[in-house]
Structures are given as structure tokens and as C-alpha cells.
Amino acid sequence: MKVIVLHEAMTELKDAQEYYDFERSGLGQSLVLEFNRAIHFISAFPNAWAQLRFGLKSYILDRFPYKIIYRVDEQAIIVLAFAHQHQKPNYFWRRT
């Protein structure tokens, strides 16, 4: 299934990548690799992860404290947010 990552979610990923690369060289790239692996799993099994309100779903990354917030439409999976699990909870609801 086609995956569309909203601009806001991509910006959040890039910001997190920069932060982790600042903390330790190459760590940001590891974050991006885990994000891409997660997108692959979500694409293959879009309904396998936790259901939130308003039809949104959440995939929690293994190695980093982030979750991917997405919804499944008839034609695509829409990634709304790349959200830190411990900061600004539920800020992404306005993107639904």
C-alpha cells in the first residue's frame, strides 16, 4: 500500500535525526533506518498496530522514544506525525 508522509511528520523526523547526530555521530542515521523499517512494516500490515481515537493508529519504535502516528485510507497510509513519546502528548490530533 502507498505511504504518504506529511511534511510536518518529515520535519519532525529530520529534527530528531539532527538531534541524535549531534549527540553521537551516526545515531541520527540509525533513527532514520528504524523509521524506514517501521514504514515497511506499517505498509505490509497497516491494521496490526494500536488503535487510537478518530481512526488513527500508532507504531512505537523499538530503539528510540518515538511513535509513528498514521491513518489508513482506502488508497494510502497517511503518516501524520513522528512524535516523541514523552513530549507534547497528543499535539498531532489537530492534523486529523
ZIFEN-V505554 format. One record per residue. N is the residue number from 0. PSI is psi in radians with two decimals (none if undefined). Layout:
N&PSI / N&PSI
//
This chain:
0&2.48 / 1&2.43 / 2&2.24 / 3&2.14 / 4&2.05 / 5&2.65 / 6&-0.74 / 7&-0.72 / 8&-0.69 / 9&-0.67 / 10&-0.71 / 11&-0.70 / 12&-0.80 / 13&-0.69 / 14&-0.75 / 15&-0.70 / 16&-0.79 / 17&-0.74 / 18&-0.86 / 19&-0.59 / 20&-0.58 / 21&-0.69 / 22&-0.76 / 23&2.20 / 24&2.25 / 25&-0.26 / 26&-0.61 / 27&-0.67 / 28&-0.63 / 29&-0.67 / 30&-0.81 / 31&-0.70 / 32&-0.72 / 33&-0.66 / 34&-0.84 / 35&-0.67 / 36&-0.73 / 37&-0.75 / 38&-0.67 / 39&-0.81 / 40&-0.77 / 41&-0.73 / 42&-0.69 / 43&-0.62 / 44&1.20 / 45&-0.43 / 46&0.22 / 47&-0.26 / 48&2.99 / 49&2.32 / 50&2.24 / 51&-2.94 / 52&2.84 / 53&0.48 / 54&0.16 / 55&2.71 / 56&2.80 / 57&2.22 / 58&2.12 / 59&2.22 / 60&2.66 / 61&-0.85 / 62&-0.33 / 63&2.66 / 64&0.95 / 65&2.74 / 66&2.62 / 67&2.13 / 68&2.20 / 69&2.90 / 70&2.69 / 71&2.07 / 72&3.10 / 73&-0.61 / 74&-0.24 / 75&2.88 / 76&2.21 / 77&2.04 / 78&2.00 / 79&-0.58 / 80&2.62 / 81&1.62 / 82&2.33 / 83&2.40 / 84&-0.30 / 85&0.20 / 86&2.45 / 87&1.13 / 88&2.40 / 89&0.31 / 90&-0.43 / 91&-0.15 / 92&-0.55 / 93&-0.22 / 94&-0.06 / 95&none
//
